[in-house]
Each structure stands twice: as C-alpha cells, then as structure tokens.
Amino acid sequence: MEGQYPDCWMSHRVSYGETDAMGVVYHAEYIHFFERSRGDLCRACGISYREIENAGFMLPVKEVQCLYRSPARYDDLVQIHVRVDEIRKASVRFRYEIFDESRTRLLCEGMTLHAFVNASGRPSAIPGWLQKLLSGV
C-alpha cells in the first residue's frame, strides 16, 4: 500500500557524548536519531510504541540504510524529518532526513524497514486499526 503518509519533524541538540574523537556526531548515533524520530511520528499518529507492544505486537528492524552527507557537531541543533514511506501486509518502511538547524543543508538520509510480528516473534499482518493510524487516515 503506497501513497501519501504522515510525517513529522523533531529537533535535537547534539550532546557531547554523541560525538566522536573528531568532534562530529558518531555514525551510529544517526540510527538513534532515526529511532527517536520514529517514536515521535508514532505518537503524532495517535499511538506510542509502548501501546503497540501492549497490544501484543512488535516492529523489529529488518533493514537499515544510512547515507551520510555532511557532519553534525557538538551543540548543533539538527532537524529530523521522518515519514511513513510504505505499509505492506506485514511490514512498514520509514524514511528519514536529517538537516541542519535552518533545514537547508542535508546531513544524513536513510530508511528503516520493520517486520510486523506478534508477541511470539512470528510474522503477523498489521491490524487494520494500526494501519489506519500509521496511514494518517
């Protein structure tokens, strides 16, 4: 199911602990930025990830891609744009773009693909109620 899906923006101030010896954001931190913004997007859609788990479902990451364009540094304010990119029967893909404070310089872009599984870890179809929330319907 493809189409126009919800999106949201999240601001984040880079902490000293998120940088490496060269003073730039450590590469793996961008994956954490993805995760935090994805949680914000779910809340913007009307549900928290905790509520999804409490309903007996999980969204483990199947694939992650991250393309670094320009470094962010300690104390930079970055703007993270996240959107639902595609919803399939038992998976959902999110897209991310991380910009500088003015949203004019692209720092990083990527995606995460998540399987949809039940509490036993078995693939499961995304229930209609959750599909509606994530679709922005």
C-alpha positions as CSV (number, residue, x, y, z in Angstrom):
1,M,0.0,0.0,0.0
2,E,1.8,3.1,-1.2
3,G,0.7,6.7,-1.1
4,Q,1.0,9.9,0.9
5,Y,1.7,9.0,4.5
6,P,2.2,11.0,7.7
7,D,5.4,12.8,8.6
8,C,6.8,14.9,11.4
9,W,9.8,16.9,12.4
10,M,11.9,16.5,15.5
11,S,14.5,19.0,16.8
12,H,17.6,17.6,18.6
13,R,20.5,19.3,20.2
14,V,23.7,17.2,19.7
15,S,25.3,16.3,23.1
16,Y,29.0,15.9,23.7
17,G,28.5,12.2,24.3
18,E,27.1,11.7,20.8
19,T,30.3,12.9,19.2
20,D,33.5,11.0,18.4
21,A,37.2,11.9,18.8
22,M,37.0,14.1,15.7
23,G,34.2,16.2,17.3
24,V,31.5,15.1,14.9
25,V,28.4,13.0,15.6
26,Y,29.4,9.4,15.8
27,H,28.0,7.5,12.9
28,A,25.8,5.1,14.9
29,E,24.1,8.0,16.7
30,Y,22.2,8.7,13.5
31,I,20.4,5.4,13.9
32,H,19.4,6.5,17.4
33,F,18.1,9.8,15.9
34,F,16.0,7.7,13.5
35,E,14.6,5.7,16.4
36,R,13.7,8.8,18.4
37,S,12.0,10.5,15.5
38,R,10.1,7.3,14.6
39,G,8.7,7.2,18.1
40,D,7.6,10.9,17.8
41,L,5.9,10.0,14.5
42,C,4.0,7.2,16.0
43,R,2.8,9.5,18.8
44,A,1.8,12.1,16.2
45,C,-0.2,9.3,14.5
46,G,-2.0,8.7,17.8
47,I,-0.2,5.7,19.3
48,S,3.0,5.1,21.2
49,Y,5.3,2.2,20.5
50,R,4.6,1.0,24.1
51,E,0.9,0.8,23.2
52,I,1.8,-1.3,20.1
53,E,3.7,-3.7,22.3
54,N,0.9,-3.7,24.9
55,A,-1.4,-4.8,22.1
56,G,0.8,-7.8,21.5
57,F,2.9,-6.6,18.5
58,M,6.5,-5.6,17.8
59,L,8.2,-3.9,14.9
60,P,11.8,-5.3,14.8
61,V,14.2,-3.7,12.3
62,K,14.8,-5.9,9.3
63,E,17.0,-3.4,7.4
64,V,18.5,0.0,7.9
65,Q,20.2,2.3,5.5
66,C,22.1,5.5,6.3
67,L,23.8,7.8,3.9
68,Y,26.0,10.5,5.5
69,R,26.1,13.8,3.5
70,S,27.6,16.3,5.9
71,P,28.8,16.2,9.6
72,A,26.9,17.5,12.6
73,R,28.9,18.6,15.6
74,Y,28.6,19.0,19.3
75,D,25.9,21.5,20.3
76,D,24.4,21.7,16.7
77,L,20.6,21.8,16.6
78,V,19.6,19.3,14.0
79,Q,16.2,18.9,12.4
80,I,15.0,15.4,11.8
81,H,12.2,14.7,9.3
82,V,10.6,11.3,9.4
83,R,7.8,9.8,7.4
84,V,6.0,6.6,6.8
85,D,7.2,5.6,3.4
86,E,5.3,2.3,2.7
87,I,3.0,0.0,4.5
88,R,2.7,-3.6,3.4
89,K,0.8,-6.5,4.8
90,A,3.4,-7.4,7.5
91,S,6.0,-4.6,7.3
92,V,6.4,-0.8,7.3
93,R,9.2,1.4,6.0
94,F,10.1,4.8,7.4
95,R,12.3,7.4,5.6
96,Y,14.5,9.9,7.4
97,E,16.3,13.1,6.5
98,I,18.4,15.0,9.0
99,F,19.1,18.7,8.3
100,D,21.0,21.5,9.9
101,E,19.1,23.9,12.1
102,S,17.9,26.0,9.1
103,R,16.7,22.9,7.2
104,T,18.8,23.9,4.3
105,R,21.8,21.5,4.5
106,L,21.1,17.8,4.3
107,L,23.3,16.0,6.8
108,C,22.1,12.5,6.5
109,E,19.3,10.4,4.9
110,G,18.1,6.9,5.4
111,M,15.4,4.4,6.0
112,T,14.4,1.6,8.3
113,L,12.3,-1.4,7.2
114,H,10.4,-3.1,10.1
115,A,8.8,-6.5,10.1
116,F,5.5,-6.8,12.0
117,V,5.4,-9.6,14.4
118,N,3.2,-10.9,17.2
119,A,4.4,-11.4,20.8
120,S,5.8,-14.8,19.9
121,G,8.0,-13.2,17.2
122,R,6.1,-14.7,14.3
123,P,5.2,-12.5,11.3
124,S,1.7,-11.1,11.5
125,A,-0.4,-8.9,9.4
126,I,-0.6,-5.3,10.6
127,P,-4.1,-5.0,12.2
128,G,-6.4,-2.6,10.4
129,W,-6.6,-0.1,13.4
130,L,-2.8,0.3,13.4
131,Q,-2.6,0.5,9.6
132,K,-5.2,3.4,9.7
133,L,-3.2,5.2,12.4
134,L,0.1,4.9,10.5
135,S,-1.6,5.8,7.3
136,G,-2.9,9.0,8.7
137,V,-6.5,8.0,7.8
